[in-house]
Every structure is written in C-alpha cells, then in structure tokens.
Amino acid sequence: MSDSWNKRTQAVHGGVRRSQYNEVSEAIFLTQGFVYDNAEAAEARFIECGDDEFIYARYGNPTVSMFEQRIAALEGGEDAFATASGMAAVNGALTSMLKAGDHVVSAKALFGSCLYILENILARFGVEVTFVDGTDLAQWEAAIRPDTKAVFFESMSNPTLEVIDIEGVAKLAHAVGALVVVDNVFSTPVFSRAIEQGADVVVYSATKHIDGQGRALGGVIIGTKEFIRGTVEPYLKHTGGALSPFNAWVMLKGIETMALRVNAQAASAQKIAEALEGHAALERTLYPGLATHAQNELVQRQLGGKGGTVLSLDIKGGKEAAFAFLNALTIPVISNNLGDAKSIVTHPATTTHQRLSEEQRDELGITPGLIRFSVGLEDADDLLSDVRQALDNLQA
Ligand SMILES: *Cc1c(COP(=O)(O)O)cnc(C)c1O
C-alpha cells in the first residue's frame, strides 16, 4: 500500500489485508470474536490491542478494518471508523465529541434525520445549536463564537443541492478552534477533496454511492488518528453502532467500481439537467453542474466542476403535477435511496422531509412540486426521453 497512490488505485488496493491463503478478493470474516492462544494472550490483548489484532466485532473486525482503511486512504484521512448506517456515523461523529453546555453551528438545509439529531437530540443533552443559511459565510461568521465546539453541514444539501464553501467555513471555525464536520454524501468520495479543503471530520452514508447498488446500509467517519481512535472509537465501541462484516465486504467491493459508476452517473445528470433547463413544465432545474446554478463558481473550485449524481426538478402545478410526473415515469423507480445504479425519484415534501413543518419546507425551498432525481447507470438518452414524455404528459 502506498500513501502516494491516486484515488482510483486506493479504491482497488487500499486497505487490503490478506489471510494465510493469499486470496485475491477480500475475505469476509463473518465472526464476532477471536480466539486467544492462552489466558495471558487474552489479558495482553485487552491491555493493548495492536493494529492487526482484534477482540470483538463491536470494536473491530478484519473485513471492517479493510473497508475503514480503504475509504480513509481514498479520502486522504488518517483513519476511519465504520458504522452500521450513515446516521450512526453522523450521530457518532457529533455525540462522541460533544457534551452539555457545548455550542454547535449548523447549516439548516439538512437531510431530515440529520436535522433531528441537531435540533432534537443534541438539545435534549444540553448542547446549544445555532442554525444558519449555510451558503452565507457572513451568517457563519456571526454565529461562530469563541466557545463553539463544532460546525456541521452537508457539503451539498439534500434535496435542494446548495453547495457549502468548505474552505470558507473551515477558516472561520478554525479561528476559534472548532472542528469542521462535513456530511459529504452528495459530493461523493469520488469528487471530494474535503480534508485538503479544511474539513476535520468527513462523514459518509456508505448506503449511497459506496455500495451504489442498493444492497446494504453502512456509514463511515473519517478523520485524524487522534480523533478516530481517541474520541470516536471509545464512544462507538461501547454504544454499538458497528458495521457488520458482511456489509463491510459489500462496501469494499462497491468502492472498487465507485469512480466508474459515479463519473458515469454525474455525466448523465449533467446531460439531463442541461437538456431540461428551461422546459415549460418546470419551475426550476436544480443541478450544481449547471452554469446557471447560484454557486457554480464554488462548484468549479470545490468539486472540479462536478455537480454530482442528483438533480432536482421543480414541477409547475405543485403536488398534483409532481405525483402525475412520478407516476408517468417508466424507468426511474419511486423510492428514497440515492446513488444507486437504478435511477430513483423521490418527492421530498411527502416522504424524506414530511416531518418538517410547511414553514420549514418553504424556508428550505422544498416546494410541493420538487422532485429529487438520483441519476442511475441507465442510458442517459433513455432516461431523458422518459422524463420528457412524463413532462409532456403534464402539459397535454
Ligand atoms: C442518506 C443520508 C444520510 C443517512 O444515511 P443512512 O445510511 O440512510 O443512515 C445522512 N446524510 C445524508 C446527506 C444522506 O443523504
């Protein structure tokens, strides 16, 4: 293994740990525990557990460890801790470091469950959270205080695809010693340079592009060795958010093809967004890769111009038209995952963001006509004709 490898090489060879059989494909160590040679060895392992030693799968497992090392290498982080889901990762990253009396600043455009942690759970344990419009650096500057412990945001928000300036927010946060925690799902590990741009902790739902084929739940927290082993691991190994070895193996194999998938999906998303922009049945076409996106300059700087694999379409005519559009599509499936090989369409206002008040949804731009479109690996022209026929149908 080499630190100097580029992402594509890390994705295939990073973190490999071979057994005595020298298998080519990573082994699944579907075991909870590990046998010690004698009582003294057990005692010694509990005193100090080496990098290549294991105690119990809630603490660590060889297959899980391969996944952690591969994604850490890919992301340019020192270490990683894998979790049972993306939400276990978001919760683990935040609650492992925070205590009553701490102050956090968060962007308000968040995935529903992230918002629940920031708004409800942290408050119950006495953590004060100030919400800001994440795209406005002046609001971050006004909200960050000398005692702010952490800032949190989705680098690209779900589902309105606002892009947040990692470098800009990190500069403000680091000036007071606050940790920058980034939920990087929509930016994807393929386009991300979040750590180089100032993120201290990067969180992924591996359920999305890392698996990429809709099979398994998983998550991961990436950061410095000190943060992962000193702060996250003690919290997670005792609270039980561990990733299963089988799911870790699914993720390991998913990472190998992730760049090919995500690049193809992003190219199709770009093509579809460009073709649909200005369509008479659409109020707005939201895609960070469009030159007309409000933060396209930031997308160029932060993501090399890549807009990701998701676009959002605001259909004229509200919920009724949005439902008619969804029901008329023949290729994308109506569901709520994203980053899958299959295109997936979602109506956030009535599903993923149903829990929010109408006022909150209005504030976040989650209108009744908004459709989130996770672009899959189908032929882009087939997808485009399908979307076109479903839109034309509305106007007929
Ligand atoms: C899906 C998602 C999560 C949660 O991930 P799970 O694996 O479903 O727990 C967190 N943040 C964002 C931005 C997501 O899209």
The ligand as a Gaussian input file, in Angstrom:
#p B3LYP/6-31G(d) Opt

LIG

0 1
 C      -28.861000       9.063000       3.365000
 C      -28.184000      10.149000       4.062000
 C      -27.814000      10.010000       5.398000
 C      -28.168000       8.782000       6.214000
 O      -27.597000       7.615000       5.772000
 P      -28.211000       6.164000       6.142000
 O      -27.169000       5.237000       5.610000
 O      -29.524000       6.080000       5.445000
 O      -28.345000       6.110000       7.617000
 C      -27.160000      11.075000       6.002000
 N      -26.880000      12.202000       5.325000
 C      -27.213000      12.362000       4.031000
 C      -26.862000      13.633000       3.333000
 C      -27.873000      11.342000       3.350000
 O      -28.217000      11.507000       2.065000

